[in-house]
């Protein structure tokens, strides 16, 4: 159940080139997990 909202490898391959590679600030978390969470919130209707 924990991997229910993960993006497929094909979907991630399309999105990954648009993710920032280096930027100032704190260490980045797993971009794939963050994007999957955003998709989950948008599709589930969370407020």
Secondary structure, DSSP 8 states (H G I E B T S, - for coil): -TTTT---HHHHHHHHTTS-S--SSS----HHHHHHHHHHHHHHT--
